[in-house]
Amino acid sequence: MSPNIYNYTDWIGEVNPKVLCENLTGILEKSGYTIVNFIDYHFTGTGYTCVWLLAQSHLAVHTFPEDNKTYIELSGCNESMNNKFKILLKEWFETYE
């Protein structure tokens, strides 16, 4: 059996680092991911980048506050976890509408 990596990328309309970290950590956990480590960096003036190292791969987040958007990229080796993440992310943003 050959290995598979399932990638999901999206732009979301939240740029607050605290809100992003709290919600995305919860979504990862509810999706079944195991968080191994977390690292982040606040750019001087504007912008924020963070990465969750997962037992199943990683989630990277890069904010662009000047455009009020954030780029997310989830790579994982479990298709059902990736699908669950997508569903929960969509549900989170439906609460904004």
N, C-alpha and C positions, 0 to 999 in steps of 0.2 A: 504494500500500500504506500503510495507516495504522499508526502505531506501537503497540506493545503493551508493557505492563508486567505482569510476572508477580510476584505478591506471595505470600510465604510467611511466616506467623507461627506461633510456637509458644512454649510454656513448657517450660523444661528444668530439671533438678534439679542444676545445678552453678552455684556462685556465686563461686568463686575466680577473680579476675581473670587471674592468670597461666595457669591451666589453660584458661580460656575463650579467651584470646587465642591461645595456642599451638595449640589444637585447631581453633578456627574459622578461623584463618589457613590452616592446612593443608587444611581442608575446602574453603575457597574456592579455593585453588590447585589442588587435585585436581579440582574441579568445572570448571576452565577459566577462572575469573574472573581479571582483571588488577587487582591492588591498586594504586591510584594514590596513596592517602594513608591514614593512620590517625591518629585522635585519640582521647584518652580523658580521663576525669575521675573522680577518686576523691573521693567526698563525705566530709565530715568526719563521723567516727563510723561510718558504714555506707553501703553502696551504691556502685555503680560504673556508669558509662555509657561506652560507646565506639562509634565508628563507623568502618567501613572504607569509604572512598570507592573505588568500583570503576569501571573504564572502562565497565562495563555497568550501573551504578547504585550501590547501597549496601547495607550490612548494618549494622543498629543493634542494640545490646545494652544492656539495662537490668537490673541485678541488684536483687533484693529479699532480702538475706541474712536478714532477720528472718523470712521465710517459706520460706527455703531454695529459692528459685526465681529464674529469670532469663527475661526476655521477649526473644525475638529476632524481628527483622523483616528479611527479605530482599526487596528489590525489584530486579528485573533485567529486562532486555529480551530475554533468551535463555531460552526455556522449557526447553530440554534442560539448560542449566547449572543452572537452578533445581531441576529434577527430580533431577539428580545430587547437588546440595547436600543435598536432603531425604534421599536414600538414605544418603549418607555420614554425615549427622547421626544418623540412626537407628542405623546400624552402630556409631557411637561410643558411643551410650548403651546399646546391647546389651551392651557390655563391662562396664557397671556392674552388670548383673543377675547 
